[in-house]
Amino acid sequence: EAVSIVGGGDSASAVHQSGYASRISHVSTGGGAALEFLSGNILPAVEVLDQM
């Protein structure tokens, strides 16, 4: 079994409109930032919050 992730507003909308959303593990409107986070990169805003 594979994990599938769709990220980005337009991509999420297309998946929902096509009827395939139930076949996707996770559909998010978060685009670039979500992909950066899933790649293990540090997000600047989260880093600042961690320092508070």
ROTORLUM-575322 format. One record per residue: x, y, z of N, C-alpha, C in turn; residue in three letters. Coordinates in steps of 0.05 Angstrom, whole numbers, padded with zeros to 5 digits, always signed. Layout:
XYZXYZXYZALA...
end
This chain:
+00017-00023+00000+00000+00000+00000+00018+00025+00000GLU+00011+00044-00016+00026+00069-00019+00012+00092-00006ALA+00027+00112+00002+00015+00137+00012+00016+00157-00010VAL-00006+00171-00015-00007+00191-00036-00016+00217-00024SER-00002+00239-00031-00007+00265-00020-00010+00285-00043ILE-00032+00301-00042-00036+00322-00062-00035+00348-00047VAL-00018+00367-00057-00016+00392-00043-00019+00415-00063GLY-00033+00436-00054-00038+00460-00070-00067+00463-00075GLY-00076+00488-00075-00104+00494-00078-00116+00484-00104GLY-00103+00490-00126-00113+00481-00152-00113+00451-00155ASP-00091+00438-00145-00090+00409-00146-00111+00396-00129SER-00115+00406-00105-00136+00396-00087-00163+00398-00099ALA-00168+00421-00112-00194+00426-00125-00198+00406-00148SER-00178+00402-00163-00180+00383-00186-00185+00355-00177ALA-00172+00346-00155-00175+00319-00145-00204+00316-00135VAL-00214+00336-00120-00242+00334-00111-00262+00334-00134HIS-00258+00351-00154-00276+00353-00176-00276+00327-00193GLN-00253+00314-00194-00251+00290-00210-00263+00265-00196SER-00268+00268-00170-00279+00246-00155-00259+00226-00144GLY-00233+00233-00146-00212+00215-00137-00202+00221-00109TYR-00214+00240-00095-00204+00248-00069-00204+00225-00049ALA-00223+00207-00051-00225+00184-00033-00202+00164-00037SER-00188+00166-00059-00166+00148-00065-00139+00159-00056ARG-00139+00184-00048-00114+00198-00040-00112+00197-00009ILE-00088+00192+00001-00084+00190+00030-00089+00217+00043SER-00079+00238+00031-00082+00265+00043-00084+00286+00021HIS-00105+00303+00023-00108+00325+00004-00107+00350+00020VAL-00088+00368+00012-00084+00393+00027-00084+00417+00008SER-00095+00439+00018-00093+00464+00002-00066+00477+00005THR-00051+00468+00025-00023+00478+00029-00006+00469+00006GLY+00007+00488-00007+00024+00482-00030+00053+00479-00022GLY+00068+00500-00030+00097+00499-00026+00106+00495+00002GLY+00094+00509+00021+00102+00506+00049+00097+00478+00059ALA+00074+00466+00052+00068+00439+00060+00088+00419+00049ALA+00096+00422+00024+00115+00405+00012+00143+00408+00025LEU+00150+00433+00032+00175+00438+00045+00176+00423+00072GLU+00153+00426+00087+00151+00413+00113+00153+00383+00111PHE+00139+00371+00092+00139+00342+00088+00167+00332+00079LEU+00182+00350+00067+00210+00343+00058+00230+00345+00081SER+00220+00354+00104+00238+00355+00127+00252+00382+00130GLY+00245+00401+00114+00258+00428+00116+00246+00444+00138ASN+00261+00463+00149+00252+00480+00170+00238+00504+00158ILE+00213+00509+00167+00198+00531+00157+00204+00556+00175LEU+00210+00578+00162+00218+00602+00178+00198+00610+00199PRO+00173+00610+00193+00153+00618+00213+00152+00599+00237ALA+00154+00573+00231+00154+00553+00253+00179+00556+00270VAL+00201+00562+00257+00226+00566+00271+00224+00589+00291GLU+00212+00611+00282+00208+00634+00300+00190+00627+00323VAL+00168+00613+00318+00150+00605+00339+00163+00586+00359LEU+00181+00569+00350+00195+00551+00368+00214+00566+00386ASP+00223+00590+00378+00241+00606+00394+00227+00623+00415GLN+00200+00624+00413+00185+00641+00432+00181+00627+00459MET
end
